[in-house]
Amino acid sequence: MSVAFADTVRSEWTKFRTIPSNIPTMLTAVALMVFPGALTANGASENYQAADEATRAVFDPTYISMYGGFLFAQITVGALGVLVVTHEYATGLIRTSTTVVPRRGRLLGAKVATFALIALLMGWVSSFGSFFLGQAVLGSGGAPTASLGEPGVLRAVAGMGLLWVLVGLSGVALGGLLRSTMSATTVLVAVNFIIPIIGPRLLPDAVGAWVQTYWPIQAGLQITTTVQSAEGMLPWPGFGVMAAFTAVLLIAAFALFRSRDA
Amino acid sequence: MIEITDLTKRYGNKTAVDGLSFNVHPGRVTGFLGPNGAGKSTTMRAILGLDRPHGGSVTVNGRAYVGLPRPMREVGALLDARAVHPRRTARNHLLCIAQTNGIPAKRVDEVLQVVGLESVARKRAGGFSLGMGQRLGIAVALLGDPKVLLFDEPVNGLDPEGIKWIRELMRGLAAEGRTVLVSSHLMSEMAQTADHLVVIGKGKLIADIGISEFVRQGSNVLVRADDQERLAAELTEAGGTVLPGADGALIVTGLEARQVGKAALDAEVVLTELTPQRSLEQAYMDLTRDSVEFQASAA
């Protein structure tokens, strides 16, 4: 890492931590992941008691402990990513930033690197937190539990943190592309929440099934599973789809950021 | 030293700056003057690489701004003092910006003192008055201790004390041998601050002239004659400075009305108008009248 890039990253971290609402929002995202995750685990343990053999066979205590919370938390992470870029457009600070760092690629690159680290740390705190809390809830409800030593579990829990990074960076990219907090957050929620969650219920069956398997966030979530479902992608290829989707957004954001007048 | 050569910038099909060339020299305050919409801000943004020009070049100390490794150490700029996050403190705002160029926090405290904001350093910038915001913007420009400084309309909305402070600051910076370019649409302001004037209108250069020549006891004479060229030559010889005014008139500075009349007699041209101008402001308005974009017509 060049000195100039390290300086820019340091500045981006200062920018992030000196907006008073950012740290509380970050902690909110962690709480949104851990506590609804525990509620989902509680519900799941009740369902387990009532379930038949076939359902019990695909019961995935690792995934269940994290998925419910992630649905909520990912919106906060993505929105924070959006704000990393759009707050500068909203306040006009972007003109100062592009003046003092005229290499636009370096400026956006530093934003991406800084927020990736923030999202990764938040993601790991959340994923390990919800995993351990979720296992305790599942165990007390009489459902099977997982431990980090079992096959695929560590990959799933650590992978959840990586997924936070991708969701956060898709927010950064959308913020850079659209420059407005409102429109970028709307697109983000539509892409990562509305379409994959509500879409399959409204769309024709074939399209709905395709969305459920290959839509970036759905494919990416496979990394957080330890039981392979028939319709889902494999963990790493699925994660690759989400990573490629994020990369395309970022490349477009970089290209536009370099060519556009500030 | 800032060198601007044939700069052209369009927004859509509107030409904001049209083949503009001039240099800004160190050791003096250069006033950058023109009516609203003349292209002053566009030119300053082009100097800083914020806008990509469609033609021409701009260099700062011989290099393109975007190629400078530590730009704040060479060029400081006040473009828009309101461009701060309202909930960030003044000191943190400066710290974010300083860190991009590897400038230590110690320097942040120094500039806070220079601009007189040390007592509110840990207050949120959103609560600042216009004058305090302007001082914060100037602190940003000073952070890197740069040799070249750009100020875009720095006195807008300031009270008389603030205006006096900025004026003295700019004169002090120039006296230290720095290059200072300050834009304004007010002639009266520039008359008290600048050593040199660059006047533009509709994106084109109108005048690039020393303030003392332009002022010369405030006497400007508007003159028309049947042979303007011969008259202009005679006036220049007599020690005057001749600039083209509106509708083909000549604006003469440095000579009084009687001397202009004498020059016309010597050149054997017939004067059709000879009007001593009331003020510097008037001379400036005559100079730029043709290039004012929006003008109220007489009722």
Contacts between the chains, C-beta under 8 A, distances in Angstrom:
chain1	res1	chain2	res2	distance
A	3	B	102	7.0
A	4	B	69	6.7
A	4	B	70	7.9
A	4	B	102	7.7
A	7	B	99	5.8
A	7	B	100	5.8
A	7	B	101	6.8
A	7	B	102	4.8
A	8	B	99	7.9
A	8	B	100	5.4
A	10	B	99	4.8
A	11	B	96	5.2
A	11	B	97	7.3
A	11	B	98	8.0
A	11	B	99	3.8
A	11	B	100	4.4
A	14	B	92	6.8
A	14	B	95	5.6
A	14	B	96	4.7
A	14	B	99	5.8
A	15	B	96	4.7
A	18	B	88	5.1
A	18	B	89	7.1
A	18	B	92	3.9
A	18	B	93	7.9
A	18	B	95	7.6
A	18	B	96	6.8
A	19	B	85	6.2
A	19	B	87	6.2
A	19	B	88	6.2
A	20	B	87	5.4
A	21	B	87	7.3
A	87	B	85	6.4
A	91	B	83	6.1
A	91	B	84	6.4
A	91	B	85	5.0
A	91	B	86	7.1
A	92	B	80	5.5
A	92	B	82	6.4
A	92	B	83	3.4
A	93	B	83	5.1
A	93	B	84	6.6
A	93	B	85	6.1
A	94	B	83	8.0
A	95	B	50	6.2
A	95	B	79	5.9
A	95	B	80	6.3
A	95	B	83	5.8
A	96	B	79	7.5
A	96	B	80	8.0
A	96	B	83	5.5
A	96	B	97	6.4
A	96	B	140	6.6
A	97	B	97	7.9
A	97	B	100	7.6
A	98	B	49	7.9
A	98	B	50	6.1
A	99	B	48	5.0
A	99	B	49	7.8
A	99	B	50	6.4
A	99	B	71	7.3
A	99	B	77	5.9
A	99	B	79	7.1
A	100	B	71	6.4
A	100	B	72	5.4
A	100	B	97	5.5
A	100	B	100	4.8
A	100	B	101	6.1
A	101	B	100	5.0
A	102	B	48	7.5
A	102	B	49	4.9
A	102	B	65	6.1
A	102	B	66	4.1
A	102	B	68	7.1
A	102	B	71	5.8
A	103	B	66	7.1
A	259	B	52	7.9
A	261	B	45	7.8
A	261	B	50	6.6
A	261	B	51	4.6
A	261	B	52	6.6
A	262	B	50	4.6
A	262	B	51	7.6
